[in-house]
Amino acid sequence: MENNSLADLKDIHLPAPVSIFPLAPGWYIVLAVLLVIIILFILWQMRRASKQYKLKQVLALLAQIEAKAESSDAEQREEVLPEISILLKRVAREKFSELHPQNLFGEKWLQFLDRSGKTTEFTSGAGRILLDVYKRQSLESPQELLGVVKNWLRTVIL
């Protein structure tokens, strides 16, 4: 009897292997979210790299101005203040174009620099010398003003 029951058994037929596709709807949602995250990350990195590049360019211009400030030539030292002012106006015009900073001068210009740079160094510190930027004068201690300008640039650009 035992032999008979074993002889009646048939082979087991396995079902076809499960395919990866079509995916369940949840996987399409996961892939879409992942794609959006990747795109946003790439855009963020590009924007960050652009800011870093702009800051690097502006700091290179400031380094040229700093070299003039340390020059032994009196004419070059007299050009330092106007060039710093021009650089600040260029950056402010690009970054805050809707506020029209290129039209500001005097105390309002210094107050704008303080507000945008989150500092008080322009209205009450070393940056105050920018009020008389076009008078023929050379800086006594350019490092202090250049430090204030560098901090402002880093704050505004980054």
Secondary structure, DSSP 8 states (H G I E B T S, - for coil): -HHHHHHT-----------S-S--HHHHHHHHHHHHHHHHHHHHHHHHHHHHHHHHHHHHHHHHHHHHHT-S-HHHHHTHHHHHHHHHHHHHHHHSGGG-GGG--HHHHHHHHHHHHT-SHHHHSGGGGGGGTTSS---S-HHHHHHHHHHHHHHHH-
